[in-house]
Amino acid sequence: MSIEAMKQALETLDVLWGIIDDIDTIGDISRSDDKAYRSLVERKQRTRFAKTGITTDGYTLEGGSITALRQAIKQAEKQGRAGGRTYLRRFTILRKYLKFSIRVNHE
């Protein structure tokens, strides 16, 4: 996976955690005032879009580190499948060699 995609995802996680922590603090500050709490939380939660570059249609997330991670995962999976075939070919050749060696050495 791309190091850059992982760094970007970590930064986004840090930002989102900060927003959650701020909302928790808002809850502590405005325990007795539900209207103020709701107003402050709604304002704070909207910052997640501007600070992360992530958008949503209500079902899926796009943009920002989400897009970078998806691309890095796709690339890693492609390399993994190709690497898996190479490993299987090498294993098959090694197995044939070992069978041959065992027969030759056994006789």
Secondary structure, DSSP 8 states (H G I E B T S, - for coil): --HHHHHHHHHHHHHHHHHHHHHHHHHHHTTT-HHHHHHHHHHHHHHHHHHH--EESSS-EESHHHHHHHHHHHHHHHHHHHHHHHHHHHHHHHHHHHHHHHHHHH-
